[in-house]
Every structure is written in structure tokens, then in C-alpha cells.
Amino acid sequence: MFLSIFDIFKIGIGPSSSHTMGPMNAAVRFMDDLRQGAFMGVSAGQIRRVACSLHGSLCFTGKGHATDRAIILGLIGLTPDRLDPDEAESLEAAVRDEKFIHPDGFGRLRFNPDEDLIFDYGPPLPGHANGMKLFAYGEGNRQLATATYYSIGGGFIVTASELDKEISHDPKDLHSEQQSAGFPYPFGSATQMLSMGKASRLSIAQMKRANEETNMDRAKLDAGLERIWQAMVSTMDRGLAQDGILPGGLSVKRRAKIIRDRLIASHGDNQPMLHQINDWLSVYAMAVNEENAAGGRVVTAPTNGAAGVVPSVLRYYRDHCPGSNDTGIQIFLLTAAAIGGLIKHNASISGAEAGCQAEVGSAAAMAASGLCAALGGSNEQIENAAEIALEHHLGMTCDPVGGLVQVPCIERNGLGAIKAVSAASLALHGDGSHFMPLDNCIKTMWQTGQDMGHKYKETSLGGLAVNLPEC
């Protein structure tokens, strides 16, 4: 499957791509399929009630990730890219109060979230840690249709029947599928990517652009890149302007604005601390993830839980690197998307499937490769930068306190951004040759995720999530 840059970077809402955006997309798809008669012998006019059950990580941390709200909004027809986050709470409240929904193409359908939205704490569904089932009932409460969906990270969803085809973790499959589809540079691994770049004398960004332009013209691609970047900037700017307490019950204070104000105030110091650039990287990332935690609009990069790393490093490039320009921003995004696509296909970007190494680790690898490319790095140096960043996130668990994307997630994005810049810098000081190939590092990340206990994979049953202050 070819992953477009607009599959990797999607505009959506917080707090989670896999637990909020994915379930919302699944609910929309289920209703669309019912509307279009995809379930044999079942028409929209026959439906009287709908229901949903959440399994695995979607169940254990669903309430903290607003999965219940996402299902409700999806059932009434809203998608993450079209939802106004400021309206989400009132729309949810209306359904909870009335206990009915009125989706286009249907009659008045019963949906009582207290009864029809089931958190199933039993064994997870067999295909993936993030599983959900949707049901449609007719007269006499007779079940007419059901479908199983898996939210596999970054807002991507698949049905049970699509799962094996979607996730092979075999670079040869990705290469052959892209080759059959006519993409000029069908790399399924970093090794193939470097080989094709050497043969063509093109950069990773140029090869990624050529693949993208197989399906769209250059003007549309450039406009899309600008839209993604501006959405990232908007989220950072909003996060840097907000203060107060984040929702969810942990009483976590927003800190991005306070830190930013202090950094600006210290700008005229005669002897500024040289490590202050790390503070800027952290504050950019934290601004995004505070917005995400509040349910605001963010760009998956490649997930919501890791949404602050790439924007932070890209803003560092734009605002702090001499010679930065719009072309560099495009190079950054195209390169990062190429690396993110390799990681998603050959391992995972889902915290529920492989821990936070799959989220912040993947984001750091993408950001490191993008920065290295924007600063003029060779393909070999870019691959090295991605490997360094990912390697030093291996084994990182996903243990959100209270099932909320707040502690340790917000700060973790800041540290991921710092690691990404350090990885890019180290790679640029080398010639691209290094001991551990990126492909091997990606494979190790996947194997580590498989060996990791489920309580450390976005269930909030272990780690920091259960080691809380006693007072």
C-alpha cells in the first residue's frame, strides 16, 4: 500500500489518533456502509438502533482518550477533519440527553451511550490491541448487521478482513504493490530507498515527490504541503497562547505559554544559557500536545500522541536555522513522510501495539530525517539520522496516567524533539556510514513491541500509570 504524505500527516482532533480519530472514522464508515447497502439485504430504512463495543486498549483507556465521544460524533456523521473541536462537547451532550441520533439517510435511531456503548474489559479482539465492534438492529431489536474494525494508529482503520492484507511487515510486499501501481520509486525498505536514490541521483524528498505526483499534480501537492505546515503552525500558536488546567481530572497545568513568555523575557540577557534552544524545542512540542490533550485540532505526525515532535523540529528549522526557506520546509515534510511510511509498514506507529517507541520514537526518526534533509544532508546521512533517533527510543513503554495523553506524553514530545535535533546533528557530522542500518532498527522496534507486556502498551495498567503520588 502506498502511503501518501497526506496519509501520514492528517488534520484531525485530539486527544488520540488511534483512540479518537480512528474510532470516529470507523463509526462514520459503518454508517456509510449501512446507508449504501453494503450489508446484504439490509437497508438504511430498516435500522432502528445502533450499538458499539470497545475492546483491548480502546476499552481500558477509551474514556481518557474520549473514545466514547468519538463514537458518538462519528455515528452522527462527523469526521475528524470536519469537526469543530469547540462544538464537540455540546454535540455529545445532546446525544446523551436525547438518547437518539439523526444521521443523514436514516430515520430517528436509538443510541443510548450508557447502554449501547459497551466497554468490554475481557480479552482483546484477536487482530489488534485497538478493536471495536459496531452493530445495527431493526424492529424487535433483531440484529441486522455487525462489523469489526481495528484502529491501527495514526487514525488508520481496517476491518477484520482487511487486517492481514493491510499489515504484512514485509518490505517486499510494499515494494511490489507500489511497483505494480506504477510508482517510479517503489521502495519498501530504507535499503531500497538508498539504492534507488544512488541510481537516480535523486534525494529522498525528490523520490517521494515523484511518487506523490503520480496521483496529483505539483500545484496540488505543494498546496497540500502548505496546508499541513500552516495547520501545524496554527496548533503551536494556539497552544502557546493558552493557559489554565487541562481536562480529564489530573489537574495538569498548561505550561507552554508560561515557558514561552519566560524565554522571550530573557531574550535580552547578556549571558543567555546555551541550552536555551532545547527549551524552545520543548515549548513548541508541548504547545501542540497541550492542545491535543484538550481535544483541539492537531496534525497526526504520525500520531496525535506524538504530534508535537515534527512541528517543533520544523519550527526550529524555520525560526532558528540560518538560511531556512519554504523549499526546505517542503523537503523536510516529504522526507519525514517517506521515513514514517517505512516505519508504519514494516513495524507500527501504534502505542497500543508497540509502546511509545512506535509513537514518539517514530516521530523523532521522521523529524531527524526531515531536519537532516532540509539542512542539506545526503540520503545516507538522512537514513543515519532516522536510525539514531529511533534507536534511542527503543523499549519505551506507553503508560499514560489515567488513560490521558498528558503524563508523561506532553513532556515526552519535547524530549523527542530534542533527540531528533541531536540525531540530525550527529548524522551531519558523519559521512552517512554507520553500524546499524535503519531497516534493522525498525525491525527491532517491531520485535520489541511484540515482546512488551500488554500492560505497558496504552492500557494504563503498568509503569507510570500505576505509580502515582500518594498525596
Residue pairs with C-beta under 8 A, 6 or more apart in sequence:
1 166
1 174
1 177
1 345
2 177
2 178
2 181
2 183
2 211
3 337
3 340
3 341
3 344
3 345
4 212
4 215
4 337
5 208
5 212
5 224
5 225
5 228
5 333
5 334
5 337
6 224
6 228
7 154
7 156
7 341
8 154
8 300
8 301
8 302
8 336
8 337
8 340
8 341
8 344
8 366
9 228
9 299
9 300
9 301
9 302
9 310
9 333
9 337
10 17
10 21
10 80
10 81
10 154
10 155
10 299
10 300
11 80
11 81
11 227
11 228
11 231
11 297
11 298
11 299
12 20
12 21
12 80
12 81
12 155
12 297
12 298
12 299
12 300
12 304
13 20
13 21
13 80
13 83
13 85
13 88
13 295
13 296
13 297
13 298
14 20
14 85
14 291
14 292
14 293
14 294
14 295
14 296
14 297
14 298
14 304
14 307
14 405
15 64
15 65
15 66
15 292
15 293
15 294
15 295
15 304
15 305
15 404
15 405
16 65
16 66
16 67
16 303
16 304
16 305
16 405
17 153
17 154
17 155
17 300
17 302
17 303
17 304
17 305
17 307
18 57
18 130
18 151
18 152
18 153
18 154
18 155
18 303
18 304
18 305
18 350
18 351
18 352
18 458
19 57
19 58
19 61
19 62
19 65
19 66
19 67
19 70
19 130
19 151
19 352
19 458
20 65
20 66
20 67
20 69
20 70
20 80
20 295
20 304
21 70
21 80
21 155
21 300
21 304
22 130
22 149
22 151
22 152
22 153
22 155
22 156
22 157
23 54
23 58
23 67
23 70
23 71
23 74
23 132
23 149
23 151
24 70
24 71
24 73
24 74
24 78
24 79
24 80
24 83
25 74
25 79
25 80
25 155
25 157
26 74
26 132
26 134
26 149
26 151
26 157
27 52
27 70
27 71
27 73
27 74
27 75
27 134
28 74
28 77
28 78
28 79
29 149
29 157
30 50
30 75
30 134
30 136
30 147
30 149
31 50
31 74
31 75
31 77
31 103
31 106
33 39
33 147
34 42
34 44
34 47
34 106
34 136
34 145
35 44
35 103
35 104
35 105
35 106
37 43
37 44
39 136
39 144
39 145
39 147
42 136
42 144
42 145
44 105
44 106
45 106
45 107
46 138
46 139
46 144
47 106
47 107
47 109
47 136
47 137
47 138
47 144
48 107
48 109
48 110
48 137
48 138
48 139
48 141
49 109
49 110
49 111
49 116
49 136
49 137
49 141
50 75
50 101
50 109
50 110
50 111
50 116
50 134
50 135
50 136
50 137
51 111
51 116
51 117
51 118
51 134
51 135
51 137
52 71
52 75
52 116
52 117
52 118
52 132
52 133
52 134
52 135
53 118
53 119
53 120
53 132
53 133
53 135
54 62
54 67
54 71
54 117
54 118
54 119
54 120
54 131
54 132
55 120
55 122
55 123
55 124
55 125
55 131
55 132
55 133
56 124
56 125
56 128
56 129
56 130
56 131
56 352
56 459
57 124
57 129
57 130
57 352
57 457
57 458
57 459
58 67
58 130
58 131
58 132
58 151
58 352
59 119
59 120
59 121
60 121
60 403
60 458
60 459
60 460
60 461
61 67
61 400
61 403
61 458
61 459
61 460
62 68
62 119
62 403
63 119
63 403
64 248
64 400
64 402
64 403
64 404
64 405
64 460
65 403
65 404
65 405
66 295
68 113
68 117
69 88
69 89
69 92
71 117
71 132
72 91
72 92
72 95
72 96
72 101
72 111
72 113
72 117
73 83
73 88
73 91
73 92
75 101
75 103
75 111
76 91
76 95
76 101
76 102
76 103
77 103
77 104
78 91
80 155
85 295
85 296
85 297
88 295
95 101
95 111
95 113
96 113
96 114
99 110
99 111
99 112
99 113
100 108
100 109
100 110
100 111
101 108
101 109
101 111
102 108
102 109
103 109
110 116
124 131
124 454
125 131
125 133
125 148
125 150
125 160
127 148
127 150
127 160
127 163
128 150
128 151
128 152
128 163
128 350
128 352
128 353
129 350
129 352
129 353
129 454
129 457
129 458
130 150
130 151
130 152
130 153
130 350
130 352
130 353
131 148
131 149
131 150
132 148
132 149
132 150
132 151
133 146
133 147
133 148
133 149
134 146
134 147
134 149
135 143
135 145
135 146
136 143
136 144
136 145
136 146
137 143
137 144
138 144
147 159
148 159
148 160
149 157
149 158
149 159
149 160
150 157
150 158
150 159
150 160
150 163
151 157
151 350
152 158
152 163
152 166
152 167
152 348
152 350
152 353
153 302
153 303
153 344
153 348
153 349
153 350
153 351
153 352
153 353
153 358
153 359
154 300
154 302
154 303
154 344
154 349
154 350
155 300
155 303
155 304
158 166
158 167
168 174
168 345
169 345
169 346
169 347
169 446
170 188
170 346
171 188
171 189
171 192
171 345
171 346
171 439
172 188
173 188
174 186
174 188
174 189
174 345
174 346
175 186
175 187
175 188
175 189
175 192
176 186
176 188
177 186
178 186
178 187
178 188
178 211
179 186
181 214
182 214
183 211
183 214
184 207
184 210
184 211
184 214
185 193
185 196
185 200
185 202
185 207
185 208
185 210
185 211
186 192
186 211
187 193
187 195
187 196
187 207
187 342
188 342
188 345
188 346
189 342
189 346
189 439
190 339
190 342
190 383
190 386
190 437
190 438
190 439
190 442
191 437
191 439
193 204
193 207
193 338
193 342
193 379
193 383
194 379
194 380
194 383
196 202
196 207
197 203
197 204
197 207
197 379
198 379
200 207
202 210
203 331
203 335
203 373
203 379
204 334
204 335
204 338
204 339
204 369
204 373
204 379
204 382
205 330
205 331
205 334
205 335
205 338
205 373
207 338
208 334
208 335
208 337
208 338
209 221
209 334
212 221
212 334
213 221
216 224
222 330
225 329
225 330
225 333
225 334
228 299
228 333
229 314
229 329
229 333
231 297
231 299
232 288
232 299
232 301
232 310
232 311
232 314
232 315
233 311
233 315
234 297
235 287
235 288
235 291
235 296
235 297
235 298
235 299
235 307
235 311
236 284
236 287
236 288
236 311
236 312
236 315
237 287
238 287
238 291
238 296
239 254
239 256
239 257
239 286
239 287
239 288
239 289
239 290
239 291
239 296
240 256
240 257
240 260
240 283
240 284
240 287
241 257
242 254
242 256
242 257
242 290
242 291
242 294
243 253
243 254
243 257
243 258
244 253
244 254
245 251
245 252
245 253
245 254
246 252
246 253
246 254
246 290
246 293
246 294
246 404
246 406
247 293
247 294
247 295
248 293
248 402
248 404
248 406
249 402
249 404
250 401
250 402
250 404
250 406
250 407
252 293
252 404
252 406
252 407
252 410
254 290
255 286
255 290
256 283
256 286
256 287
256 290
257 287
259 279
259 282
259 283
259 286
260 283
260 287
263 276
263 279
263 280
263 283
266 272
266 276
277 316
277 320
278 418
280 316
280 319
280 320
281 312
281 313
281 316
281 414
281 417
281 418
281 421
282 312
282 411
282 414
282 415
282 417
282 418
283 414
284 308
284 311
284 312
284 315
284 316
284 417
285 308
285 309
285 311
285 312
285 413
285 414
285 416
285 417
286 308
286 410
286 411
286 413
286 414
287 308
288 298
288 307
288 308
288 311
288 312
288 413
289 305
289 307
289 308
289 405
289 409
289 410
289 413
290 410
291 297
291 298
292 298
292 304
292 305
292 307
292 308
292 405
293 404
293 405
293 406
293 409
293 410
298 304
298 307
299 307
299 311
300 307
301 307
301 308
301 309
301 310
301 311
301 336
301 363
301 366
302 340
302 343
302 344
302 349
302 359
302 362
302 363
302 366
303 349
303 350
303 351
303 359
303 362
303 363
304 405
305 351
305 356
305 359
305 360
305 398
305 405
305 409
306 356
306 359
306 360
306 362
306 363
306 413
306 416
307 363
307 413
308 410
308 413
308 414
308 416
308 417
309 360
309 363
309 364
309 366
309 367
309 413
309 416
309 417
309 420
310 336
310 363
310 366
310 367
310 370
312 367
312 413
312 414
312 417
313 367
313 368
313 370
313 371
313 417
313 420
313 421
313 424
314 329
314 332
314 333
314 367
314 370
314 371
316 371
316 417
316 421
317 324
317 328
317 329
317 332
317 371
317 374
317 375
318 324
318 328
318 329
321 374
321 375
324 374
328 374
328 375
329 374
331 370
331 373
331 374
332 370
332 371
332 373
332 374
333 370
335 369
335 370
335 372
335 373
335 374
335 382
336 366
336 367
336 369
336 370
337 366
338 369
339 365
339 366
339 369
339 370
339 382
339 386
339 438
340 349
340 362
340 365
340 366
342 438
342 442
343 349
343 358
343 362
343 365
343 366
343 390
343 442
343 445
344 362
346 439
346 442
346 443
346 446
347 354
347 358
347 442
347 443
347 445
347 446
347 449
348 354
348 358
348 445
348 446
348 449
349 358
349 359
349 362
350 358
350 359
351 358
351 359
351 398
351 457
351 458
352 398
352 457
352 458
352 459
353 449
353 457
354 445
354 446
354 448
354 449
354 450
354 452
354 457
355 395
355 396
355 397
355 398
355 448
355 449
355 452
355 456
355 457
355 458
356 393
356 396
356 397
356 398
356 399
356 409
356 412
357 390
357 393
357 394
357 395
357 396
357 445
357 448
357 449
358 445
358 449
359 398
360 393
360 396
360 412
360 413
360 416
361 389
361 390
361 393
361 394
361 396
361 416
361 445
362 390
363 413
363 416
363 420
364 389
364 390
364 393
364 416
364 417
364 419
364 420
364 423
365 385
365 386
365 387
365 389
365 390
365 420
365 423
365 438
366 386
367 389
367 416
367 417
367 420
367 421
367 424
368 385
368 386
368 388
368 389
368 419
368 420
368 421
368 423
368 424
368 427
369 382
369 383
369 385
369 386
369 389
369 424
371 385
371 420
371 421
371 424
372 381
372 382
372 384
372 385
372 424
372 427
372 428
373 382
375 424
375 428
377 385
377 424
377 427
377 428
378 432
379 432
380 431
380 432
380 433
381 427
381 428
381 430
381 431
381 432
382 427
383 432
383 437
383 438
384 426
384 427
384 430
384 432
384 433
384 434
384 438
385 423
385 424
385 426
385 427
385 428
386 423
386 438
387 434
387 436
387 437
387 438
387 441
388 422
388 423
388 426
388 427
389 419
389 420
389 423
389 424
390 438
390 441
390 442
390 445
391 436
391 441
392 419
392 423
393 416
393 419
394 441
394 444
394 445
394 448
395 448
395 452
397 452
397 456
397 457
397 462
397 463
398 456
398 457
398 458
399 408
399 456
399 460
399 462
399 463
399 464
399 465
400 406
400 407
400 408
400 409
400 458
400 460
400 465
401 407
401 408
401 460
401 464
401 465
401 468
402 460
402 465
403 460
403 465
407 464
408 464
449 457
453 462
454 461
455 461
455 462
455 463
456 462
456 463
460 466
